[in-house]
């Protein structure tokens, strides 16, 4: 009788090497493509073409020794996504804020996309998804990117305006080291010293911009010169009208905030002979002005009232449109103390224009614009939206409560945290709470941190409690309890103060 051979132990699979690990040796496009199977390469080409059509710039970026070189896609200095080779597979990495998350039909994604959602890391303010692109995931990733591009042109602008005007930092409130450590690994940023600017000339600085330079503190130096010299503002406006590099100069004009700079930005936004992107950048920048003049507030009201298609609310069909309605709310809030009559006029216009929204997409955008007003006058609209059966509308309305004064806004947020069945809506409530005093909300937030069934919602609540740990001994006890008993080890570490 022949003895059966003993089974041969299976050899452990070799660990996949990093494709392009050397920091000083970026790959070429051809070298990267050569690592991909033919079918994956075709999907990748389709994805790159889509991103280019959306105006995204593409380059190689070194993500650290564990990831090596990969693609980075940016639009208007905003990160869109990264595409890397991980473990031999092509993987797309995207960070989605609350607005983008709410715009995605998660049930419509394939199993690949739904699994990526399940394994996502981060917090409600910034959720990171890693999506394999070697199958159905490529289409899923494209759907995620579409949602992000719309959010960047609408709600992301709104959030930026809120951050500048009220001093809150939602990214800090919801920060999570796991996401940052994983994708920013070895990146270092050198801070350039700002040279003395008393003898600088605007013509020299503009020439540097035209040559493609942006280092040596150039934006801050331009801003400082604009603050001192109205003639510099006029030269900057002429530079923009010549259709040269605009964004840096427009941002510097808004940051300087002088009456001459504000007048110039208003003129650019109104000039129908200028390219649409120049007008859009000028209109958007008005929302960043900390102390708008009476003339600026009047001009903003006229821009919204005029219904200019080039400065209309962004839509899914035209996500690049300037969010004039978002800007109007921010300008009204920033100028309310100095110019109450003009603020009331803008508020009336925003309420009227937002009432024209039709369809879920337009209503979501209108609710975001109402949120920028920071006025109790928007409460009836928000109450109605919070009572709807559409989770996207409820989430948008809850986010819009972040700056609304008074106890009713706190009551609506607390009720949402305790009763809404959709985690994206509860996450939106956590986001809004981050802009408010925690005292009226602390019980609801502690309940959410301890009992919410969804880990990323609990993580957002824990982050808020950790920010104000000294507010009450009850908060400290709650965090201690969570650090010992939460089923998620990462969340236990977060409650214990090991990740901020």
Secondary structure, 3 states (H helix, E strand, C coil): CCCCCCCCCCCCCCCCCCCCCCCCCCCCHHHHHHCCCHHHHHHHHHHHHHHHHCCCEEEEEECCCCCCEEEEEEECCEEEEEEEEECCEEEEEEEECHHHHHCCCHHHCCHHHHHHHHCCEEECCEEEEEEECCCCHHHHHHHHHHHHHHHHHCHHHHHHHHHHHHCCCHHHHCCCHHHHHHHHCCCCCCCCCCCCCCCCCHHHHHHHHHCCCCCCCHHHHHHHHHHHCHHHHHHHHHHHHCCCCCHHHHHHHHHHCCHHHHHHHHHHHHCCCCCHHHHHHHHHHHHHCCCCCHHHHHHHHHHHHHCCHHHCCCCCCCCCCCCHHHHHHHHHHHHCCCCHHHHHHHHHHHHHHHCCCCHHHHHHHHHHHHHHHCCHHHHHHHHHHHCCCCHHHHHHHHHHHHHCCCHHHHHHHHHHHHHCCCHHHHHHHHHHHCCCCCHHHHHHHHHHHHHCCCHHHHHHHHHHHHHCHHHCHHHHHHHHHHHHHCCCHHHHHHHCCCCC
